[in-house]
Each structure stands twice: as structure tokens, then as C-alpha cells.
């Protein structure tokens, strides 16, 4: 059985909902309190044992590469101010615990395309995918990725994390249908990307956490543009689901959609309260 060691972060998008802020700052670098969005996802992945971090970048995203690298000049400047120097511990800790590889997506043809462009970095092994927009809080439970690794190890096939959303919100998500095999784990039979509420098979929506088996690449190679004119990972997974090779896992915890202004503010308030009470 292959262990899941790699995690992919598609980070090429424009982040248009936060313009003009995202004109020159990658949306993944917007702060939620004292850490940029992508920090939360990378920490969650490394905590789950996925310490080979692969990040797919777009143009103007080099701040992400710099974030996951030492800044010796800053550290030298702060030598005389140990309290301030200590503020770098959370990121230096991640840099120490993980390895970081970057590549450009080039043409941006959708999430499925971004994942497919990572084929050479991933090779023939299972891998996690984290959409950094989705920040998850699991309190005393394991992080979402760690919960999913357990599901992967048991079912030995691709896993998508899901949550229930109000019916009128299905159009913002990939939506699944399936049969519940055990509490919170569904064998997926149907997947639709961004269905209108009347076309949605259920209200079980995929969030930005996946563990994918490498057989998805061969399907992505021939997946055509779908919803929004983009190559969708949901469409590729739908094909695997036909053979019973996808399970959906209702994760324990809370997810903040930091790709939206409301979700971003909720995350900010949540982590502000958490930091204040720590
Ligand atoms: C992507 C996926 C979608 C999923 C969502 C979760 O959509 O295509 O299936 O439900 O992430 O955040 P996006 O939000 O990038 O449009």
C-alpha cells in the first residue's frame, strides 16, 4: 500500500473577488490574522504526514515561493529582538518539516488542468490536494487531511471531503451522490460540477480537500472542458466513480470559504478570538 506523502496546492488563480488587493498580492497570501491563507493548508497537510509540498503557481505569485523560504536578512536584522524573531517560528517550523517544489501552470485551463500539470511532480503515487481558499478548523479533532488519510487507508481509492450546504448554494460547488457505507463515508455514484439547485442530486458539496489516486491523471489527459469552460477535476473523478473508485467523507470540523468576502471575515473573526484566548 502506498503511503500518501505528497500534497498539491493549485495556486495559479487570479483571486478576482479580492481585487484590487489581489492585483499584486497572491490571494493565497492574504492574511487570516497573523498567517497567510496558504500557511493553514500547508500546516494541515504536513500534520497529516504529507510533507512533500508541491505548489502550482501562476504569474505574479512569487511571494508564495519566498514565504516558504528562509529570509536570512530579516532574521539577521531581528537577532537583537528575540521577541520579534520568535514570530517567525510558525513558518520556520513548516519550512523545516516539509520540502517545497514549485511549478507554473502556464495556460490556466481550470482545476483539473492545474492538477494534471503536476503529474511529473507526483508520479505514480496517491496525493493530497488542498485548495488554500478553504481554511478548516477542527478543534481537538485531527486536521481534515489527517482524517482523510485514515479514510484513504481503509478504502484504498480517491477521497473527496464533503459538507452539507443549503440547497440554494449547490451552484458554487461540486456535488456528489452515493450510498453511505459507514457513518459519514459515501461510495460515490454521481458527481456534478456546480449544478443549479434543481439539478443537484443532493446537497453534499465537495470542499477543497482531496486525496487522489494516480489513475486520475490518465483520465485528466482526456477530460474536456466542462462547467465554466474549464477542465474540472469533478468530471475526471466522476469517471472513476463509475467503477466505485471514489468515496466522499463528511469531515469533522468547520470550513471557512476564504475565497468569498463573508467566509474570509468569518475566518478572521474565528482566528482572532482563538488567538486572543490562547
Ligand atoms: C472548486 C471545485 C468544486 C469544489 C470547490 C470547493 O471550485 O471545482 O468542485 O466544490 O472548489 O471550494 P472553485 O471554488 O474553485 O470554483
Boltz pocket constraint, residues with backbone or C-beta under 6 A from the ligand:
constraints:
  - pocket:
      binder: B
      contacts: [[A, 111], [A, 131], [A, 134], [A, 172], [A, 173], [A, 174], [A, 175], [A, 193], [A, 194], [A, 205], [A, 206], [A, 207], [A, 208], [A, 232], [A, 233], [A, 234], [A, 259]]
      max_distance: 6.0
